[in-house]
Amino acid sequence: MMKHINIFMKGHLNDVDFNFYSQTGAYKYNIQAVYKNGDSIHVDIEAEGKEDDLNSYIEYLKEGPLKKHIYLFRAEESEFVGIDGFKSLKIHKENKSIFKKLKNILSVF
């Protein structure tokens, strides 16, 4: 049975290209998803797939190698809508100077 999950995360996710990481996991677990990057600290993902695949995808996002960059993770079941593929939407981004961007990148290491 196909299900729909809304995932909400907060953390230092742009600094580590969480978009690419979540897309890689979606392909790995056969998940259809919409990735929404609201600003530099939070991400919303609408994901659809078989229940076991969704559980594996959630585990991959929450407990994978980038887990240290997440400080809030929430997943809730919702109504199935029929997402096709993986879409990445940039809702809005903060205006940061090159110095602030560099400082954020260096703080990851």
Secondary structure by P-SEA (a helix, b strand, c coil): ccbbbbbbbbccccccaaaaaaaaaaaaacccbbbbbccccbbbbbccccaaaaaaaaaaaacccccccccbbbbbbccccccccbbbbccccccccaaaaaaaaaaac
